[in-house]
Amino acid sequence: MAETITFRPDEDARRALAALTADGTAVSAVVRSALVEAARRAARERLHAEAADLAADQADRAEAAQVLRDMETLRAW
């Protein structure tokens, strides 16, 4: 079921909406698109931060290297 959301745009948001709706795109479509893109960007940023944390974790890197060394013996000749 659709939900109605109300917000009070500031001057920057008004200008952005004007620019994004100048081609006739509905405000609701612009807002939906912006929300989805913001959620994707936030997810990417979380993943990048997690990857950076893992890359900086020396103990994790040492363990991964050991696993790779252990698996080397399983490789086909």
PASEBA-1860 file (N, C-alpha, C; in nm, 3 decimals):
! residues 77
1> MAETITFR> 0.084/-0.117/0.000/0.000/0.000/0.000/0.089/0.124/0.000 ~ 0.055/0.220/-0.082/0.134/0.343/-0.093/0.118/0.428/0.032 ~ 0.223/0.495/0.066/0.226/0.581/0.182/0.256/0.722/0.136 ~ 0.192/0.819/0.192/0.220/0.958/0.157/0.321/1.013/0.254 ~ 0.422/1.077/0.199/0.527/1.139/0.280/0.527/1.287/0.246 ~ 0.532/1.370/0.348/0.535/1.514/0.329/0.668/1.566/0.380 ~ 0.726/1.660/0.307/0.848/1.723/0.356/0.848/1.870/0.316 ~ 0.928/1.946/0.386/0.941/2.088/0.356/1.077/2.111/0.293
9> PDEDARRA> 1.079/2.131/0.162/1.209/2.151/0.095/1.268/2.287/0.130 ~ 1.398/2.289/0.147/1.467/2.417/0.162/1.496/2.470/0.021 ~ 1.566/2.580/0.014/1.590/2.642/-0.116/1.674/2.551/-0.208 ~ 1.773/2.483/-0.153/1.854/2.391/-0.234/1.768/2.278/-0.290 ~ 1.681/2.223/-0.206/1.593/2.114/-0.251/1.495/2.164/-0.357 ~ 1.446/2.286/-0.340/1.355/2.341/-0.442/1.425/2.354/-0.576 ~ 1.548/2.405/-0.574/1.624/2.418/-0.699/1.651/2.282/-0.761 ~ 1.686/2.185/-0.679/1.712/2.050/-0.729/1.586/1.990/-0.790
17> LAALTADG> 1.474/2.005/-0.722/1.347/1.954/-0.776/1.312/2.022/-0.908 ~ 1.334/2.152/-0.913/1.305/2.225/-1.037/1.390/2.173/-1.151 ~ 1.517/2.149/-1.123/1.607/2.100/-1.227/1.569/1.959/-1.271 ~ 1.532/1.875/-1.175/1.501/1.735/-1.206/1.362/1.714/-1.265 ~ 1.276/1.812/-1.250/1.141/1.799/-1.306/1.121/1.888/-1.428 ~ 1.225/1.958/-1.472/1.214/2.050/-1.586/1.171/1.977/-1.713 ~ 1.204/1.850/-1.722/1.168/1.773/-1.843/1.029/1.712/-1.834 ~ 0.956/1.744/-1.728/0.821/1.691/-1.712/0.810/1.573/-1.618
25> TAVSAVVR> 0.923/1.527/-1.566/0.920/1.416/-1.470/0.846/1.460/-1.345 ~ 0.761/1.374/-1.295/0.683/1.405/-1.175/0.772/1.415/-1.052 ~ 0.735/1.504/-0.963/0.811/1.519/-0.838/0.818/1.387/-0.764 ~ 0.708/1.313/-0.758/0.709/1.186/-0.685/0.807/1.087/-0.746 ~ 0.819/1.087/-0.879/0.915/0.997/-0.944/1.058/1.038/-0.912 ~ 1.083/1.168/-0.910/1.216/1.218/-0.876/1.253/1.181/-0.733 ~ 1.159/1.199/-0.642/1.185/1.169/-0.501/1.207/1.019/-0.482 ~ 1.124/0.936/-0.544/1.143/0.790/-0.534/1.281/0.749/-0.584
33> SALVEAAR> 1.317/0.802/-0.701/1.448/0.771/-0.760/1.562/0.815/-0.669 ~ 1.549/0.934/-0.612/1.654/0.986/-0.523/1.667/0.899/-0.398 ~ 1.555/0.854/-0.343/1.560/0.769/-0.224/1.628/0.636/-0.254 ~ 1.592/0.576/-0.366/1.652/0.448/-0.403/1.802/0.465/-0.425 ~ 1.840/0.569/-0.495/1.983/0.594/-0.521/2.058/0.622/-0.391 ~ 1.997/0.696/-0.300/2.062/0.724/-0.171/2.082/0.595/-0.092 ~ 1.984/0.505/-0.096/1.997/0.377/-0.026/2.108/0.293/-0.088 ~ 2.117/0.292/-0.220/2.225/0.217/-0.288/2.362/0.274/-0.251
41> RAARERLH> 2.371/0.406/-0.254/2.498/0.471/-0.221/2.539/0.440/-0.077 ~ 2.443/0.444/0.015/2.473/0.412/0.155/2.521/0.268/0.170 ~ 2.458/0.176/0.098/2.500/0.035/0.103/2.641/0.019/0.048 ~ 2.670/0.086/-0.064/2.806/0.080/-0.122/2.908/0.135/-0.024 ~ 2.875/0.246/0.040/2.967/0.306/0.137/2.992/0.213/0.255 ~ 2.886/0.145/0.301/2.905/0.049/0.411/2.996/-0.066/0.368 ~ 2.975/-0.116/0.246/3.058/-0.225/0.196/3.203/-0.182/0.179 ~ 3.224/-0.062/0.128/3.360/-0.011/0.112/3.429/0.004/0.248
49> AEAADLAA> 3.355/0.054/0.346/3.411/0.070/0.480/3.446/-0.066/0.541 ~ 3.358/-0.164/0.522/3.384/-0.298/0.573/3.506/-0.359/0.505 ~ 3.516/-0.342/0.374/3.631/-0.394/0.300/3.760/-0.328/0.348 ~ 3.755/-0.198/0.370/3.875/-0.127/0.419/3.914/-0.177/0.557 ~ 3.815/-0.199/0.644/3.844/-0.253/0.778/3.908/-0.391/0.769 ~ 3.854/-0.476/0.682/3.911/-0.609/0.666/4.051/-0.605/0.607 ~ 4.072/-0.517/0.511/4.204/-0.506/0.449/4.308/-0.457/0.550 ~ 4.264/-0.379/0.648/4.356/-0.326/0.749/4.377/-0.423/0.866
57> DQADRAEA> 4.300/-0.530/0.871/4.308/-0.627/0.981/4.420/-0.726/0.952 ~ 4.535/-0.704/1.014/4.653/-0.787/0.988/4.630/-0.933/1.028 ~ 4.559/-0.956/1.137/4.534/-1.093/1.181/4.447/-1.166/1.078 ~ 4.347/-1.099/1.027/4.260/-1.160/0.925/4.339/-1.188/0.798 ~ 4.423/-1.094/0.759/4.504/-1.115/0.638/4.600/-1.232/0.656 ~ 4.659/-1.244/0.775/4.751/-1.354/0.801/4.677/-1.488/0.797 ~ 4.557/-1.490/0.852/4.478/-1.613/0.850/4.439/-1.650/0.707 ~ 4.400/-1.551/0.627/4.365/-1.578/0.487/4.485/-1.630/0.411
65> AQVLRDME> 4.602/-1.573/0.436/4.724/-1.621/0.370/4.754/-1.764/0.409 ~ 4.733/-1.797/0.536/4.756/-1.934/0.582/4.659/-2.031/0.515 ~ 4.534/-1.992/0.502/4.434/-2.077/0.434/4.478/-2.101/0.290 ~ 4.525/-1.997/0.223/4.571/-2.013/0.084/4.691/-2.108/0.077 ~ 4.782/-2.096/0.172/4.897/-2.187/0.174/4.850/-2.331/0.197 ~ 4.758/-2.347/0.290/4.706/-2.481/0.318/4.635/-2.541/0.197 ~ 4.563/-2.457/0.123/4.490/-2.506/0.006/4.581/-2.535/-0.112 ~ 4.699/-2.477/-0.113/4.794/-2.497/-0.222/4.825/-2.645/-0.237
73> TLRAW> 4.829/-2.716/-0.126/4.860/-2.859/-0.133/4.749/-2.939/-0.200 ~ 4.630/-2.881/-0.210/4.516/-2.950/-0.271/4.508/-2.928/-0.422 ~ 4.589/-2.838/-0.475/4.582/-2.807/-0.617/4.620/-2.928/-0.701 ~ 4.557/-2.936/-0.815/4.593/-3.045/-0.909/4.729/-3.014/-0.969 ~ 4.801/-3.120/-1.003/4.936/-3.098/-1.057/4.928/-3.049/-1.195
END
